Amino acid sequence: MNWSENLTLLIIAGIVLLLLLTWIIRRIIYRGQRIRSEANPQKITIKDIDQMQDGSEFELYLYNLLDQLGYDEVHKTTGSRDFGADLVFVDRLGRRSVVQAKRYGANHPVGLGAVQEIYTSMRYYEAERSIVLTSARYTESCRILAAVNGVKLLDREDLMELIRLFKSRRLDEALELIEEDDHEPIETWQSRRRRT
């Protein structure tokens, strides 16, 4: 092989490498754009949420929703070191809130663990409020524990209402749905014990 054959092979290898690199970069950019567009609160429906591949897509959607609702200091926590909270934001009254997002199938109820995790995360994030927001429903024991501990639960119906209010630009009503304290008084173990 002479130097001209080596040069030809080198040029061909360079072109192939350049094409491969271009393809890889385009795939990465396309995937990022697809995920961002899929998380656009104006475009998302409950059916889209049900078809999300994992919880991180749901968290990204909720991050964008809270941000577009106008909340201050909206943060998405990082992966396995989130200490039980997926999102942190400051509401209209200046209260820091922590959110745990649970994207489950409509027939898969959220249990006690979600309430326990979000409640205990409040101290780490110095939050005044805690919220669990799901695309499903809650078990009865989860509802009781949330009520006793002041954890706000937003279920599938609430999520659909939130989406509807946001898309119809009724932002104050959407904010109220998130911020209202609607805990029903619940009888605790101690109060039941005193009664008997």
Backbone bond lengths (Angstrom), bond angles and torsions (degrees), N, CA, C in turn:
res aa  C-N    CA-C-N  psi(-1)  N-CA   C-N-CA  omega(-1)  CA-C   N-CA-C  phi
1 M - - - 1.448 - - 1.524 110.04 -
2 N 1.270 114.09 133.26 1.457 117.37 178.13 1.525 110.07 -99.57
3 W 1.330 115.00 178.12 1.457 119.49 -174.53 1.529 112.71 -65.27
4 S 1.347 119.44 -29.01 1.466 120.86 179.90 1.527 111.36 -71.93
5 E 1.343 117.73 -34.64 1.477 120.80 176.24 1.529 109.81 -69.25
6 N 1.329 116.63 -40.59 1.472 120.67 177.49 1.528 110.83 -63.02
7 L 1.316 116.46 -41.16 1.452 121.22 178.90 1.529 110.94 -64.01
8 T 1.341 117.04 -40.85 1.462 121.52 178.89 1.530 110.37 -63.32
9 L 1.339 117.62 -45.48 1.473 121.47 178.29 1.534 111.17 -63.43
10 L 1.307 115.56 -39.92 1.464 119.90 179.00 1.535 111.02 -64.52
11 I 1.308 117.72 -41.24 1.469 121.65 178.12 1.523 110.49 -65.34
12 I 1.325 117.76 -43.88 1.474 121.46 178.95 1.530 109.83 -62.52
13 A 1.325 118.06 -45.06 1.464 121.87 179.60 1.532 110.06 -62.55
14 G 1.337 116.85 -39.53 1.454 121.07 178.53 1.514 112.21 -64.15
15 I 1.337 116.55 -41.78 1.467 121.17 178.80 1.528 110.36 -64.79
16 V 1.340 117.14 -44.57 1.467 121.24 178.93 1.527 109.84 -61.82
17 L 1.308 116.88 -44.53 1.466 120.86 179.25 1.531 110.99 -62.91
18 L 1.311 117.20 -42.01 1.459 121.86 178.41 1.533 111.47 -63.22
19 L 1.333 117.00 -42.83 1.467 120.95 177.84 1.529 111.06 -63.76
20 L 1.325 116.46 -42.55 1.460 120.99 179.44 1.528 110.45 -64.10
21 L 1.300 117.32 -44.33 1.452 121.99 178.46 1.530 111.30 -62.63
22 T 1.312 117.67 -42.17 1.466 122.38 177.21 1.524 110.66 -61.25
23 W 1.318 117.68 -43.43 1.468 122.29 179.31 1.527 110.51 -62.38
24 I 1.331 116.91 -44.15 1.465 121.19 -179.31 1.529 110.55 -63.60
25 I 1.310 117.57 -45.01 1.464 121.65 -179.91 1.525 110.87 -63.18
26 R 1.319 117.21 -42.20 1.470 120.50 178.65 1.527 111.20 -62.78
27 R 1.341 117.54 -39.74 1.474 121.45 178.69 1.526 110.49 -63.28
28 I 1.323 116.29 -42.68 1.469 120.26 -179.80 1.528 109.90 -64.43
29 I 1.310 116.91 -46.12 1.474 120.87 179.47 1.522 110.53 -63.42
30 Y 1.327 118.15 -44.07 1.460 121.74 -179.94 1.522 110.88 -61.41
31 R 1.337 116.55 -44.12 1.466 119.92 -179.28 1.524 110.25 -62.35
32 G 1.338 117.68 -43.24 1.462 121.32 178.26 1.515 111.98 -61.99
33 Q 1.330 117.34 -42.18 1.469 120.92 178.61 1.521 110.56 -66.78
34 R 1.333 117.23 -39.12 1.460 121.10 -179.73 1.517 110.38 -63.91
35 I 1.324 116.82 -45.70 1.465 120.26 -179.73 1.528 110.22 -63.90
36 R 1.351 117.39 -43.09 1.467 119.46 178.85 1.519 111.64 -63.99
37 S 1.334 117.84 -40.92 1.467 119.31 -179.43 1.517 110.91 -70.78
38 E 1.351 116.27 -33.47 1.462 119.05 178.06 1.518 111.33 -68.96
39 A 1.320 117.38 -24.09 1.457 121.15 -179.30 1.524 112.19 -92.68
40 N 1.323 117.66 7.86 1.457 121.98 -179.62 1.533 109.17 -72.74
41 P 1.332 117.82 115.02 1.463 120.40 -177.19 1.528 114.78 -58.20
42 Q 1.327 118.19 -27.61 1.468 120.25 179.07 1.527 111.86 -70.74
43 K 1.321 117.65 -23.48 1.458 121.05 -175.25 1.530 113.87 -101.57
44 I 1.306 117.47 -21.46 1.465 122.02 -172.09 1.528 112.16 -77.27
45 T 1.315 115.22 139.74 1.467 122.43 172.27 1.521 107.96 -120.21
46 I 1.310 116.95 171.37 1.465 120.27 178.19 1.536 110.33 -63.09
47 K 1.315 117.36 -31.92 1.475 120.28 176.90 1.519 110.64 -64.87
48 D 1.335 116.95 -38.79 1.466 120.46 176.70 1.526 110.22 -63.29
49 I 1.310 116.35 -41.73 1.466 120.67 179.04 1.527 110.13 -62.80
50 D 1.330 116.81 -43.11 1.466 120.53 178.61 1.523 112.18 -60.93
51 Q 1.324 117.47 -27.49 1.462 121.15 -177.65 1.529 113.55 -94.62
52 M 1.321 117.38 0.26 1.466 119.84 178.31 1.519 108.94 -62.48
53 Q 1.334 115.32 143.71 1.460 121.15 -174.62 1.523 113.62 -72.70
54 D 1.323 116.60 -33.89 1.460 118.70 -178.71 1.527 110.54 -154.17
55 G 1.307 114.82 175.95 1.453 120.63 -177.11 1.517 114.32 -65.81
56 S 1.334 117.73 -26.97 1.466 119.44 -177.50 1.529 111.49 -66.47
57 E 1.320 118.48 -32.27 1.467 120.91 176.35 1.532 109.95 -66.77
58 F 1.336 116.17 -40.02 1.464 121.17 177.73 1.532 110.07 -64.70
59 E 1.320 116.84 -42.44 1.460 121.44 177.89 1.530 110.68 -60.87
60 L 1.330 116.99 -42.97 1.462 121.03 178.63 1.528 110.90 -63.13
61 Y 1.339 116.12 -41.48 1.468 120.33 176.67 1.532 110.13 -59.80
62 L 1.338 116.97 -47.93 1.467 120.29 -178.78 1.527 111.48 -65.68
63 Y 1.316 116.89 -36.58 1.461 120.55 175.37 1.537 109.64 -57.77
64 N 1.321 116.26 -49.81 1.470 120.50 179.73 1.523 111.78 -63.58
65 L 1.330 116.79 -39.23 1.464 120.85 179.00 1.528 110.73 -62.71
66 L 1.329 117.22 -49.64 1.465 120.70 -179.76 1.523 110.94 -61.33
67 D 1.318 116.35 -40.21 1.461 121.00 178.60 1.529 110.78 -63.92
68 Q 1.322 117.49 -44.74 1.465 120.87 -178.83 1.530 112.33 -73.49
69 L 1.317 117.08 -20.51 1.464 119.86 173.45 1.530 111.04 -74.26
70 G 1.326 116.18 -11.30 1.460 120.48 175.18 1.511 115.44 97.87
71 Y 1.326 117.81 11.50 1.458 119.36 178.33 1.524 110.68 -67.67
72 D 1.331 115.29 151.15 1.461 121.91 178.46 1.518 110.06 -89.15
73 E 1.316 114.33 155.13 1.471 122.07 172.42 1.524 112.92 48.27
74 V 1.313 117.94 49.37 1.461 121.74 177.68 1.532 107.80 -79.66
75 H 1.316 115.62 124.79 1.466 121.05 -179.51 1.523 109.65 -131.41
76 K 1.315 115.78 141.08 1.464 122.33 171.19 1.520 105.84 -101.17
77 T 1.312 116.67 123.68 1.461 120.12 -177.93 1.523 109.57 -74.50
78 T 1.307 115.55 169.48 1.461 119.54 -174.94 1.517 112.15 -101.81
79 G 1.309 114.81 120.71 1.458 126.04 168.73 1.501 118.56 28.54
80 S 1.325 115.10 -125.08 1.454 120.95 -170.73 1.527 112.73 -75.11
81 R 1.311 118.44 -12.34 1.466 121.09 179.45 1.516 111.30 -104.18
82 D 1.339 116.18 41.26 1.465 118.61 -177.55 1.523 112.67 -93.47
83 F 1.319 118.04 -5.12 1.459 123.58 178.29 1.524 112.84 55.56
84 G 1.321 117.13 28.62 1.455 121.95 174.61 1.516 115.63 100.42
85 A 1.330 117.72 -11.12 1.469 120.82 -179.55 1.529 109.06 -112.33
86 D 1.324 116.04 135.34 1.465 121.15 177.37 1.522 111.61 -93.99
87 L 1.336 115.89 -30.92 1.467 121.65 -177.91 1.518 109.60 -138.18
88 V 1.322 115.42 150.91 1.466 122.31 175.94 1.528 106.39 -134.65
89 F 1.338 116.44 135.92 1.468 120.24 176.58 1.520 109.90 -151.51
90 V 1.332 114.86 165.67 1.466 121.22 177.05 1.529 106.93 -112.56
91 D 1.345 115.48 126.22 1.471 119.12 -176.49 1.527 111.77 -83.16
92 R 1.323 115.69 -175.64 1.480 120.88 -175.66 1.518 112.90 -64.23
93 L 1.328 117.93 -23.36 1.467 121.18 179.70 1.524 112.08 -92.49
94 G 1.339 115.83 5.07 1.458 120.24 179.08 1.516 114.27 83.61
95 R 1.329 117.33 12.38 1.464 120.98 -179.42 1.530 110.03 -89.28
96 R 1.319 116.23 127.41 1.460 119.89 175.30 1.529 108.24 -74.70
97 S 1.314 115.55 132.28 1.467 121.94 -179.45 1.518 109.52 -123.72
98 V 1.323 115.97 144.87 1.464 121.69 173.89 1.525 108.25 -112.30
99 V 1.324 115.54 143.90 1.466 121.45 -177.03 1.513 109.31 -127.47
100 Q 1.315 115.25 134.18 1.457 119.89 167.75 1.522 106.62 -109.35
101 A 1.331 116.04 125.66 1.457 122.31 -179.10 1.516 109.24 -99.73
102 K 1.331 116.67 129.84 1.462 122.02 179.33 1.521 109.03 -126.03
103 R 1.337 116.70 103.04 1.453 120.90 177.23 1.525 107.23 -95.24
104 Y 1.321 114.77 97.95 1.457 122.38 178.94 1.521 108.74 -118.55
105 G 1.319 115.55 164.80 1.454 120.12 172.94 1.523 109.83 -64.65
106 A 1.316 116.37 155.65 1.468 121.47 -175.92 1.523 112.61 -55.93
107 N 1.320 117.89 -29.48 1.467 121.30 -177.00 1.523 113.67 -100.65
108 H 1.315 117.31 10.17 1.466 121.80 -179.65 1.526 108.91 -107.83
109 P 1.332 118.69 101.62 1.469 119.81 -175.34 1.531 113.01 -73.26
110 V 1.317 114.97 150.33 1.461 122.54 175.77 1.523 107.39 -85.57
111 G 1.318 116.45 134.27 1.456 121.55 -177.01 1.521 114.26 -102.87
112 L 1.324 114.62 -168.26 1.460 123.21 -175.10 1.523 114.77 -57.15
113 G 1.331 116.46 -34.55 1.463 120.75 -175.31 1.513 113.56 -54.62
114 A 1.313 117.24 -37.80 1.470 120.54 -178.93 1.523 111.08 -63.77
115 V 1.322 117.00 -42.59 1.465 121.01 179.47 1.529 110.15 -67.83
116 Q 1.324 116.89 -42.95 1.462 120.64 179.20 1.525 111.13 -60.92
117 E 1.321 116.83 -44.28 1.465 120.86 -177.58 1.534 111.94 -67.48
118 I 1.320 117.48 -45.92 1.462 118.99 -176.52 1.530 110.88 -70.42
119 Y 1.314 116.89 -36.67 1.465 120.15 179.12 1.530 110.54 -64.07
120 T 1.321 117.08 -44.21 1.465 119.60 -179.06 1.530 111.91 -71.68
121 S 1.318 118.31 -22.33 1.473 120.68 179.00 1.525 111.95 -72.81
122 M 1.312 117.38 -18.97 1.467 121.21 -175.81 1.527 111.80 -57.15
123 R 1.309 116.61 -39.61 1.460 119.92 -178.28 1.519 112.12 -66.94
124 Y 1.322 116.02 -42.65 1.460 120.27 -179.69 1.529 110.94 -61.65
125 Y 1.328 116.25 -44.14 1.468 121.19 -177.59 1.533 113.35 -89.14
126 E 1.328 116.72 2.31 1.460 122.77 -178.33 1.526 110.86 52.35
127 A 1.324 114.79 48.00 1.468 121.93 -177.09 1.523 111.12 -96.55
128 E 1.319 114.64 151.95 1.455 121.32 176.02 1.519 112.07 -97.47
129 R 1.328 116.57 -22.03 1.469 120.61 -177.27 1.518 109.87 -132.05
130 S 1.333 114.71 152.33 1.463 120.15 175.39 1.531 109.38 -134.16
131 I 1.330 114.42 142.52 1.462 121.63 -174.95 1.522 108.65 -137.26
132 V 1.324 116.32 137.71 1.461 121.20 167.47 1.523 105.75 -113.77
133 L 1.325 115.76 125.96 1.462 121.56 -178.47 1.525 107.94 -121.31
134 T 1.326 116.17 123.95 1.460 119.91 -175.80 1.522 112.39 -130.60
135 S 1.318 113.89 158.58 1.467 120.69 173.76 1.523 109.63 -93.47
136 A 1.322 116.32 10.08 1.468 121.76 -177.82 1.535 108.93 -123.44
137 R 1.309 115.49 -141.14 1.464 121.82 178.65 1.526 107.68 -131.79
138 Y 1.326 117.34 -179.30 1.467 122.41 -177.45 1.519 110.55 -118.41
139 T 1.334 115.02 150.26 1.463 119.14 172.45 1.532 107.77 -72.92
140 E 1.310 116.84 159.97 1.464 121.02 179.66 1.532 110.40 -63.25
141 S 1.327 117.45 -41.59 1.465 119.56 179.33 1.532 111.23 -64.28
142 C 1.311 117.32 -33.46 1.463 121.54 175.80 1.525 110.16 -64.56
143 R 1.324 116.97 -43.43 1.468 121.29 179.04 1.534 111.18 -62.18
144 I 1.328 115.92 -42.09 1.472 120.28 -179.46 1.525 110.22 -64.37
145 L 1.336 117.18 -48.76 1.466 120.58 -178.90 1.528 110.81 -62.40
146 A 1.325 117.39 -38.93 1.473 121.03 178.34 1.526 110.66 -63.62
147 A 1.316 116.81 -43.74 1.466 120.74 -178.92 1.529 111.13 -63.48
148 V 1.327 116.34 -43.59 1.463 120.74 -179.23 1.527 110.94 -63.79
149 N 1.326 117.31 -34.71 1.467 121.74 -175.66 1.529 114.42 -100.13
150 G 1.321 117.57 3.74 1.456 120.48 177.74 1.520 114.45 71.06
151 V 1.330 116.94 26.77 1.463 121.26 176.98 1.524 108.22 -89.49
152 K 1.313 116.82 126.24 1.466 121.31 179.64 1.517 108.70 -79.97
153 L 1.331 115.81 131.66 1.464 121.69 176.92 1.524 109.32 -110.73
154 L 1.315 116.30 127.00 1.459 122.71 172.99 1.522 106.69 -117.14
155 D 1.337 116.27 117.87 1.463 120.41 -175.97 1.528 111.37 -100.25
156 R 1.314 115.77 -168.90 1.466 121.80 -177.21 1.533 112.18 -56.16
157 E 1.325 116.82 -44.49 1.469 120.35 179.41 1.527 111.02 -62.62
158 D 1.329 116.23 -42.07 1.460 120.44 177.83 1.533 110.83 -63.73
159 L 1.329 116.11 -41.57 1.461 120.70 179.31 1.531 110.73 -62.28
160 M 1.323 116.95 -43.74 1.469 119.84 178.34 1.527 110.83 -63.62
161 E 1.326 117.02 -38.77 1.467 121.08 177.16 1.530 110.77 -66.08
162 L 1.316 116.69 -41.27 1.455 121.68 177.92 1.533 110.82 -60.92
163 I 1.326 116.99 -44.13 1.465 122.02 177.53 1.529 109.88 -61.31
164 R 1.330 116.33 -45.88 1.473 121.16 -179.07 1.529 111.27 -61.92
165 L 1.323 116.32 -46.30 1.465 120.44 -179.90 1.527 111.13 -63.90
166 F 1.315 116.92 -41.68 1.460 120.50 -179.98 1.526 111.19 -63.69
167 K 1.328 116.35 -46.53 1.468 119.83 -177.52 1.524 112.20 -67.96
168 S 1.330 117.07 -28.08 1.463 119.49 178.43 1.536 111.67 -91.40
169 R 1.339 115.65 10.76 1.463 123.57 175.85 1.528 113.64 62.39
170 R 1.321 116.18 26.88 1.466 120.95 175.42 1.536 107.09 -94.77
171 L 1.325 114.48 65.92 1.459 121.83 -170.61 1.525 113.34 -65.80
172 D 1.329 117.86 -38.08 1.466 119.11 179.13 1.526 111.41 -61.37
173 E 1.319 115.90 -39.35 1.464 119.73 178.57 1.528 110.91 -68.48
174 A 1.320 116.97 -37.05 1.466 120.78 177.21 1.525 110.11 -64.78
175 L 1.331 116.09 -43.76 1.467 120.45 177.99 1.524 110.94 -62.66
176 E 1.321 116.27 -40.76 1.466 120.77 179.12 1.529 111.07 -62.24
177 L 1.310 116.83 -40.20 1.472 121.14 178.48 1.527 110.84 -58.95
178 I 1.320 115.97 -39.68 1.466 120.50 179.84 1.520 111.56 -75.42
179 E 1.322 117.10 -38.93 1.462 121.13 -170.07 1.519 115.47 -90.81
180 E 1.333 117.88 -23.19 1.460 118.36 -174.60 1.530 111.03 -62.78
181 D 1.318 114.28 140.57 1.458 121.12 175.79 1.517 107.24 -94.90
182 D 1.298 115.43 104.76 1.464 120.07 -173.23 1.523 112.19 -118.28
183 H 1.319 116.00 34.04 1.459 118.89 -178.37 1.524 110.92 -74.28
184 E 1.290 114.85 126.23 1.462 120.01 175.72 1.520 107.92 -81.49
185 P 1.317 116.90 142.56 1.469 118.10 175.97 1.531 108.92 -60.66
186 I 1.294 115.61 136.61 1.462 120.42 -177.08 1.518 108.37 -126.89
187 E 1.290 115.23 142.80 1.448 119.55 178.88 1.523 109.55 -79.80
188 T 1.325 116.00 122.37 1.463 120.90 -179.70 1.520 110.24 -87.29
189 W 1.299 115.23 171.83 1.459 121.86 178.87 1.519 110.26 -59.54
190 Q 1.326 116.99 -42.91 1.461 121.82 -177.73 1.528 110.97 -66.79
191 S 1.345 117.48 -42.52 1.466 119.06 -179.04 1.525 110.73 -67.51
192 R 1.310 117.87 -34.85 1.470 120.40 176.34 1.518 110.21 -67.21
193 R 1.307 115.80 -38.08 1.462 121.49 -178.21 1.528 110.67 -66.01
194 R 1.339 116.01 -39.38 1.467 120.54 179.53 1.522 111.56 -65.79
195 R 1.336 115.61 -32.20 1.462 120.49 -177.78 1.528 112.43 -70.18
196 T 1.302 116.89 -29.59 1.476 119.29 -175.56 1.494 113.69 -89.29
